[in-house]
């Protein structure tokens, strides 16, 4: 623990080392010497206490519950129409094929879900069930709107997840 290797202190031999002690000079005590009087401390504790205790300058704001928003009125002619759904244009044959694939995937997914009812599922399997139900709901909504491409994709996802669920049970 000698410190830095590169920079060393000069070695001082102990024989030449000298102890130096301060020498106190004696003073004569006199009444008119201001240096010998005891100092007066003027401690004003009020400003110090104010620093230690927080002081509110204004009263606290009251907690008021927000007013309930008014119920939405019947649609007015000035309201914006719903945003258009962007869906790929399918030919008649593609639309029929998408409808058939959607219905098949929905049926398979529902059968697989029905096969797992009544069984004890772990957390991962319960999560899969909720995802499958979400995909089925979204696929049915897409069918209702007439977006068969989206409905087919969502139904296929539900089918694949339901098959995975069935294998894990």
N, C-alpha and C positions, 0 to 999 in steps of 0.2 A: 504494500500500500504506500508506495513512495511517490505516487503521482505520475505525472507525465514522464515517459522515458526520454523523450526528445529534449525536454527543457528541465534541467535539474538546477536545484539551488546550489549556490556555492557552499562547500563544506567549511564550517567554522570549527576549528579545534576547541575542545572544551577548556583547555588550559588558558586560552586567551579570551574566552567569553566572560563578560562582565555583567553582573546584575545591576540594573539601574533602578533606583527607587526614587519616587518624587520627593522633593524636599519641601516641607510646608514652612512658609515664612511666618514668623510670628508677627501679629499686628497688635497694636495697642487699641483697646476698646475705648471708644469715645462716644459720647452721646450724640454729637453732630455728624458722625460718620453714617451715611445712608446705607452703606453696604452691609452693615451688621444688623439692621433691623429685620425683624421677621416679615416676610412678604405677606401682603393681604390678598386673599383670594376672594373675588366677588363672584360667587357661583349663583347664577340665576337658573334655577331648576325648571321653571315653567317651560321655556323653549325646548329644553331637553326632553321633558315629559311629552311634549307635543310631537316630538320626532318618534317616540317609542309607541305611542298610541295613535292609530289612524283616526282622523277626524273627518266626518262627512260634512261637506260644504252644503249639500242639498239633501232633502229627505229622499228615502228610497222610493223608487217608482212602484206604484201598486201593480200587482199582477191581475190583469183583467183578461178573462177568457175572450177569445176573438168571437165576434158576432157570427152566427151561422150564416153561411151564404144562402141566398134565396134559391128556392128550387128552380131548376131550369124550366122556363116556360115552353109552351108548345112551339115547334119550329115556325119561325117567321120566314116570309118569302125572302127577306134580306140575308138570312143565314147562308153561309157558303155550302155548296153541295159537297158530299163526301169526295175525298180524293180518289181519282180513278185508279183502278188496280191494273198494274202492268203485267200482262200475261202473254206468253207466246201464242201466236195464232197457229192452231192445229187444223190440219185438214180433217175432212169428215172421217176418213179411215183412221188417222192418228188419234182423233178424239174418241172413236169407238174402242180402239185398242187401249187407250189410257183409262177409259171407264171400266173396261173388263179387268185390267191389271189392278186398278184401284180397289174394285170390289173383291177380287180374290185376296189381295193383301190384307184388306180390312177383315175379311172372314177368317183368314189364318191367324192373324194377330188376336182376334177376339176368342178363337178356340183355344189358343195357347194360354191366354189370360184365364179363361174359364178352367183350364186344367190345373192351374196353380191355386185356385180359390180353396180355402179351407186348410191349406198347408201353412206351417210355420215358416216365415221368411226372415232372413237376417237383414241387416241394414242395407247392404248393397243390393239385395234382391228387391227390397221394398222401394229403393230408389229407382230401380229398373221399371218396376210396375208403374210408378208415378210418371216416369218419362214416356212409357208406352201409352198410358192413358192420355197424356198431353198430345202426343203425336196423333192418336186416333181422333181426339177432339178437333185438332187443327185440320186434319184431313177431311173430316165431315163438314167443317166450315168451308173449306175450299170447294168441296163438292156442291154445297149449297149455293156458293157464288158462281160456280161453273168453271173454275180454274182447274181443269183436269190434270194438267201437267204437275202443278203443285200438289194436288191431292194424291197423285200417283207416287210422288217422291216421299211425301209424309207417311203414306200408308206403307210404303216399302220399308221405311225406317222403323215403323212400329212393328212390322213383321219380323225384321232382322233381330230387333231387340227382344221380341217375345220368344223367338227361337233360342236365343242366348239364355233367357230366363228359364225356359223349359229344360235346357241342358244342365243348368246349375242347380235345379231343384232335385 
